[in-house]
């Protein structure tokens, strides 16, 4: 639970007492996302200070000395030495707590038969499009239609090629979702093939966005096994979409130094305190080396998105707690330190005025699908909570294949790559938890009791399909 930002966003850098406490914790050696090592910024420093409770037993550093008046000011939401007035409006930032046992699979989106229920899927991708399996599923909305970007696809085409699908109308995801794949010809799924861009194995569409009524898709290309040559390329997409209708525009980031290979993008139309001007901006949260990364933040003026001119990178906080922006990607500082992140998804919840993030995580960090939230794009982000773990949530042997189960769980296949020789020996996984922003909603249980319903896709590797998942978070509104 992140208490330092529950009540108010900074009115100005010099006035924010919560940012000052964060700065003191960071100066004492506490680090965002390092709770497992005993020096976590939130759990081991800020929470004990604000809650006046002892540090967790495994805390490895002593608390810094903090003026009690500063603590009181942060907890009350008022600026130090001033009242919260029109110049520093309070935001309805709420803490979100995972509801135990709420995570469950809604339906399988790929294939003809749901591997768990043995019933026909709604999408029936094999009989309708000759598409047997795929992964990923980053979603974005363009002109009222939700588009989904999928990775290396098993079917009638070369397995290294990728695919796209749509979902139309105001859907109730609780009833299950049917995807309609874009077709290259009747009954055959369309593939993503930007001219002059390699789209082989592990070279996939990684993000999409609608900016100024123009669709743009980012692809990860130039892949190498050690992820040291990969680069992300922005393309402009022409409608109606054809395989070659993705015009390459610019390189966004490139390894080995690049920190924006996988990403999540969002247009923020209005002014946002902490940004260089009133915008609008395209916000980009990214990760670098796949599954060995932290999360970073970049901003680009929406008017310059296709050229990348005036792009800036979050470079940490200044001594007053205000974000610093640098034109050099090398200066980018993590907004969440995890070290194992691969796929990241960020959406905006307008009703709560809060950013939501999901990402996949693995050892030595906490294993599973994690969730965090923040009142600002750069944080501080709340201590990550576990949304999904294959063992905890009973997915192994039900919709994720486990070779150790005897007799066989019957879930193996389709698979991709070398595993095709013996699908039963390929262990399933869980990754790419991409939220669908327009489906996220608040469930009001009573006047003082509400929950947030998250809907996100999840890839399971074996079977090589994508499933629709949901998790709930209890909303605890800030108290004035």
CORJOVEN-V785396 format. One line per field, one symbol per residue. phi: phi as a letter, one per 40 degrees, with the letter a starting at -180 (. if undefined). psi: psi as a letter, one per 30 degrees, with the letter a starting at -180 (. if undefined). A space follows every 50 residues. Layout:
phi=???
psi=???
This chain:
phi=.bccbccacdcaccbccccccdcccccchcbdgbcccgbcdcccbccccc cfbccddcdbbccccbddccccccccgcccgaccbccbccbccbcbbdcd gccaccaccbgcbccccgbdcccfccccbgbcaabghdbabafgbcbbbb cdbciccdcccbbbabbbgccbcccgbbcbccbcadgbccbcacdgbcbc dgbbcbaaabbfgbcbbbbcbfcbccgcbdabbcbcbcbccbdccbccba ccaacccdbbcbabbacbcccadhcdacgcbccbcbbccdgbbcbbbbbb ddcbcccgcgcbbcbgbcccgccbbbcbcccdbdcbcbgbcbbbbbbbbc ccfacbbbacaadcccchcbbaaacbcchcccddbccabdcdcgccgbbb cbcccbcdcgccgcbbgccccadcccccaaafcccbccccacbccadbab bbccbacacbgbccbbbcbaabbccbccbc
psi=kjffgeeklkeleffjeeeeeeeeeeffgkkkggefgghkeeefdeeeef fhllllegkfklklkkkeeeeeeeefglkkglljaffikkkhkkkkkkjk gfklkelkfklfkkfefglkleehfefeghjellabhkllkjhfkkkkkl akkkbflkffllllllklljljffglkkkjkkkelkgkkkljikkgkkha kgjlkfllljkhgkkkkkkkahkleggffklkkklkkkkkkleggjjkel kelklffkgieklkkkkjelkjkfleafallkkjkllckkghlaklklkk kefgeffgkgklkkhakafggkkkkkfkeffkkkfkjefgkdkkkklkje efhkkkkklkllkfakkaklklllflffakklkkkjekkeeeghfkfegk kjffkklkfgfkllllbffffieffjklakliijljeffklkjjelegjl lkjkkllkkfejkilklklklkkkkjlkk.
